[in-house]
Amino acid sequence: MTPSHRPPAARADLLAAANTAGLWTPAQAARAEAAVPASARAAGAAAGALVAAGLLTRFQADRLLAGRTDGFVLDGYVIQEQLGKGAAGRVYKAVHRAMNRTVAVKLLRAEVTHTAAARELFDRGARAAAKLNHPNVVTTFDANRVGDRCYLVREYVDGPTAAALVAERGPLPVAEACELIRQAAVGLGHAHEQGLAHRDLKPENLLVARPSKTLPGCSVKVADFGAGRLAAPAGDPDYAPPEQADDPKAADYRADLYALGGVFYFLLTGRPPFPGGTAEDKRRRHRTVAPEPVGRVRPDVPPAVAEVVHRLLAKDPNSRFQSAAGVAARVDGLAAGAVEVGDDEDFIAFDLPAVVPAMYSASGGGLTEVYRPRAEAAADTCPWGQITADAVRPTVADPTPVPGEVGAGPAARAGVPVKVLAAAGGLLLAAGVGLGYALLRLVG
């Protein structure tokens, strides 16, 4: 282990490392000094006290105890924890220090934007995504570069992805699946009106926000607009339509509707339309065969709901629904009578997995159950540097139109008008009214 990665042994060493990492303002550093009791002489005990006091996150404590003081601050954002990682990069929960706003930072791997053409595509995609302003779309706040890495700063959503929801609970009740798809379709429709297609829609890109004071019901938000062409121009093999897999240039906004049908199938059955096999096997089946009927996999799905799923999954784009708004209206109508609710309920509330509190234990391995062993944390380089364990083949320049140009579909040719909501208050009101209306349809 290099000297720069020597783990702190004592309380003073840990406090000094946190200050070196840039985690605290002077006032916070003073509170941290006072928060660690004199009896907590070892670094591990001091870390536990700081986590309990809310002055370190468990992710930060583990990294400091691994001897790392780099990678905690990205421009004005202080990294709180790692939310996940995938083919394109890693996602972190962070706080903007000046504005005290919690955000999600998606840091792309250097290989994804290693060419000038890819970086230009990233910039255009970020600008296009920043135009989206809707309760059912994850807001993009910022985009920038650090060294050879590009990153996006987006709204932080406190809730699981649709993939995590199904992994936790299994196939969803029909009414919940319909409401999730309805809200996702509304978000897609807003993006399509702005001339932006998603191109990589999948359960991992649908976030279910937990109820809040401003939105008592769960809100579904579509994430990762503008990133599909960089990470996977052909789309996810489990959900991409035949035309996008064969030629990304030929895909228009109706490719998103096919993917939405695949997500609908997943929510109802717990599996994608064509499970198993290699990526090429899945793409071949998307081109040539129909998925197993939803009603055969899950007999309690009403035939009218199954009809929507399979119409969305039509091989020919002209045989699908021709707008996301049409999908939302159709699913909204089908949901009526599919669920029983109490008279005092105003919103559909998804049964979200509970947030289980846990005590931090440095001697017990800290976050080893959630993230990775501390030895790996010590060996890992700075998150803003090379992540060799996640290396992928370099991405070639994408010859397809840049994000922001939906393609040659009917909406693009017709010049769909842009709708802009006047203020944030209007956004919240629209979300509440939409959810309340959906429930009224359910009970009336």
N, C-alpha and C positions, 0 to 999 in steps of 0.2 A: 504494500500500500504506500503510495507516495505521501510525503509529508503534508501536502495540501489537503489530503483526505484523511488525516489522522483524527479518529473520533475524539470528542471532548470527554475528559475523564471526570471533571469536577464541575460544580455549580457555576463557578466563575468562567470556566472554559465555555460552557454552553451559552451563557449570557453574552460573552464576547463574540461567539460564532454567530448568534442571531443578529447582533449589531453589525457584524461584518457583512452578513447576507443582505442587509438593508431592509429587514422585516419591520422595524419599528421606527416611529418618530421619536424624538427625544422624550416627549411626555409618555409615550407607551413604554419606552425603555425604563423610565423611572418606575412606572407601575409594575413592570415585570420584575424589577429588582425587589420591590416590596412584596410581590406575590409569592416569592419562593421562600419558604420558612428556613430558618437557620439550620434546622435538622436535616433538610434536603441537601446534603453535601455532595452526593454523587450526581453526575449529569443526568442519569436516567430518572432519578427522583425529582430533580428540578424540572425536567421536561414534563413529567406527569402533573406537577403543580401548575405549570404554565398552560398546559392543555385544559386543566380544570378551570383555570381562571379566564379562559377564552383569549389568551394572548398568543397562543400557538395553536395551529390545527394539528391533528394527528399526523397528517402527511408531512407538514413542516418539521415536526418533532422527529419523525423517523429519519428524514433526510439530514437534519443537523446531527443526529446521533450517529449517522453513517459517516460523518466527517465532511459533509458537503456544505459549502457556503455559497455556491454558485447556482444560478437558475431559479432564484426566488422572485426576482423582479424583472418584468419585461416592460421596458419603457415606463409608463406610469401605472402599470398593473402589478399588484402583489399577488403571487400565486398562492391559492389556499389549498387546493387538492387536485389530484388527477381524476377526471370524470370517466375517461375511457381512451382507447386508442384503436385505430383501424388502419386500413390500407393507405389512407392519405396522410395520416399524422396522429396527433394526440389532442385531446380536449381537456382544458383545465378550468376549474372554477377559480375566479380571481376577483379582486376588489380594485376598482380604480381609486387610487389614493386621494386625488384631489376632489373627486365628486362623491366618494364613499358609496359607489354603486357596484353591486355584485353583478358580474358578467361571466360569460363563457368565452374562453379564448381557444380558438382552434388553430394550432400551430401545424402547418403543413411540412412534410418532409422536404428536404432540399431537392430530392430527385423529382418531386412532382412539378416544381417550377424552375428547373435547372436551365431552361432555354429562355431566350428573350421573348419568343413567341408565347411560351407558357406563362411567363410573368405578365405579358400584356393581356392574355386571356384572363388571368386572375384579377387584374385591375378592372377590366371591363365587367367581369362577373360580379365583383364586389360593388361596383357603382350601380349595376342593374338591381342587385339584391337590396341595396340601400333605399331604393325607390319604393319598396314594398312597405305598406303601413296598414296592418290589419290585425285584429285580435287573433286570427287563426294562422298567422305566419310569425315565425321567430324573427324579431327585428335585428337588423345588422347595424351596429353602431360605428364600427371603425375597421379599417384594413391598413396594414403597414408591413414593413419588412425589418428584420433584424439579421444582419449578416447575410447569409445566403438563404434565409428562411422567410417565407411569407406567412402572415397570420391574419385571422379574422376575429373581430370582437363582436359578440352577439349577446342578445338577451339571455339571461340565465333563467331556465325553467325549472322550478322546484317540483319535479315529478318524474315518473318513469317514462321510458319509451314504450311504444306499443309492443315491441318485441319483449321487453322486460315484463310488461303486464301479462302477456300470454305465458311467458316462462314461469311466472309466479302462480298464476291462477288457472292456466289451461285455456281452452277455447272460451271466448266470452259469451255471455248471454246475448241472444239475437238483438235485443233492443240496444244494448251497450255497443255492440259492433256497428249497428246502423247509425247510432249517434256519433261515434268516432269517425266513421266514414263520411257522414254528412258534414261535420265540421271541417274535416280535411278537404273535402270537395269545395267548400266555401273558400278556404284559404287558397287552394289551387286556382279557383276561378278568379280571385283577385289578382294573382300573379299573371295569369293568362291575359287578363285585360290590360296589364302593363306591358305585354309582349314578352313575358319571361316564362319559359318552360323549366321544369325542375330537372328532368332527365335521369334522376337516380332515386326515385321514390321507393321506399322500402319501410318495413316496420320500425327500423332503427331511426328513421327520420321523422317519425310522428311522436311528438312529446305530449304527455298528458299532464297539464299543470294542476297542482293541487288547489283546492278551493282557498280563497283569500277573502279579506274583508271587502274588497271591491268586486270580486267575482265569486259568489257563493258556490257556483257549480264548477265542475271540472271543465277546463278549456283545452281543446286539442290544437296544437300548433305544429305547422309544417316547418321543418328545419332544413338547412343546407341548400337553399336556393343559390344558384350561381357556382356551385362546386362540382356538379356532376360531370362536366366536360373535362375537368382536370383529373379527378380521381378515377372515373370509369366512363369514358365516352360512350361505350356500348351499353352502359347500364348494368345493374346487378343481374347476374344470370338467372336468379330466382324470380325476378319480377319484370325484366325488360321485355318489350314487345318485339316481335320478329323483325319489323322494319328498322328498329334501332340497332338490334344486334347485327343485322346484315349490312346496314349503311347508316351510320349516325346522321349523315347529312339529310337523309330522307325522312327522319322522324320530326313530327311537329308536336303541338301540344296534346294531341290525342294519344301520344305515347305515355303521357302521365296518367291518362284515364285507364289504359291497360294495366299499368303498374298499380293503380288504385284498386282495380279489380283483383289483382294478385294479393294485395294487402287485405282486402275484404275476405278473400278465401282463407288467408292465414288466420285472421281474427276468429273466423267461424269454425275452423277445423284444427287449428294449432300447427299447421304445416303449409309450406308454399304450394302452388299449383302442381309443380313437378319436383317432388322431393327426391333426394339421392342422385348419385351420378356425378360426373365431372361437369365443369362449367359448359363445355361444348355439348355434352349430352343434354343438359337443360335447354340450351339455346336451340338445339335440334328439335326437341319436343315442343318448345314454344312455336316453332315454325310449322310442325307437321301434324301434331296430335292434340286432341282436346284433353283438358285435365279431367280427372275423375269427378263426376257430378257431386256438387256439394251435398245434395240430398242423400246420396249414397254413403258419403263419409259421415254425415251427421243428419239423421232422419228428421230431427225436430226443426230444421230450418224450413220456414215456409216456402213453398214453390215460387212465390212472387219475389222473395228476397234472393233465392238461388238464381232466378232469371236475370236479375240485375247483375249479379256476380259474373255470370257466363256471358252476358252481353258485353260487359266491360272487357272480358278476356277474348273477344272475337279477334281472329287473326287479321281480318280486313279492317283497317281503321274506319272505313265508311259504314261498317256494321255496328260499330260501338255507339255509345252516347256521343253526341257531337259537342257537348259543352259540359264543363264541371258544374255549372249552375243547374243543368238538367239532371245530373246525377244527384245533386243535393236535394232538389225538389222531389225526385222520385223516391229516394230513401226516406225523406221526411214523411212522405205520405204512407210508406209501408210500415213505419214504426208505430203508427197509431194502433193501439190495442195490443201491442206486443209485450207490454210490461205493465204490471199493476203498481201504482204508487199511492202513497197516503195523501189525504186531502191537504195536509199542511206542507207538502213538499213543492218547491218552486223550480227545482233544477234536477236534471239527471246527474246523479253522483256516482261516478265509477268507484268500484271497490278497489281502491289503490292499496298496494302493499304498505304496511306500516313502517315508519321510520323507527328502527330499534336503536335506542341509545346504548352506548357501550363505553366502558371505562378504558382509559389509555393505560397500558402497562408496558413500559420500556423493557422490563425483564421478560415479559411474556411475548415479545416479538412485535409490539406496536401494531402495525397495520399488516402484518404478514398474511392474515386471513383475507384481506381485501385487496392489497396491492402486490407487494413482492417482498421477498426476504431482504433484510437489511444489508446482507452481503452484496446482493444484486444492486441495491440502491447505491452502495459505495462504489461499485464498479461502473455504474452508469455514468455517462458524461453529462455535462450540463444540458438541461432540456432544450436550450437554444443552440446547442452545438450539434455535432454528429450523433445520431442515434443508430449506432451500427447494428444493433440487434433487430431494428425495424427496417433495414435496408431493402429497397425494392428496385426493380429494373427501372432505369431512367424512362421518363415519359417523353415521347416524341411530340413535336408540335402538332396540335390538333388542327386539321384543315377545315373543320366544320365551322359554321357561323358562330360568332361569339355569343355568350349568354346575353340575353336582352333581345335577341332575335329569335322569336318562337319558331320560325320556319315558314313553309309555304302553305300552312293550313288555312282553312276558311276564315278563322278569326283574324289571322295576320293579314290576309289579303283584303279583308273588309275594313281593316283599321278600327279595331274595337276601341271605343272611347275609354279614356282614363278616368277612374273615379278616385278622388282624394278625400279622405275624411278630414273634417275641419280642425279637430283638436283631439287631444288625448282623452278628454272627457267624453267626446263623442264615440271614441273607440270602445271605452268601457261600457257605455250605455248600450251600444250596438251589441256587444257580446252578451250582456245581461238579457236584453230583449230577445236575442236569437235563441238563447238557451231556454228562456221562459216560454217562448212560442213553441219550441220543440216539445216541451212537456205538456203544454196545453193540447197539442195535437195527440199526445199519448193518452191523455185522460178524456179527451172530448171526441 
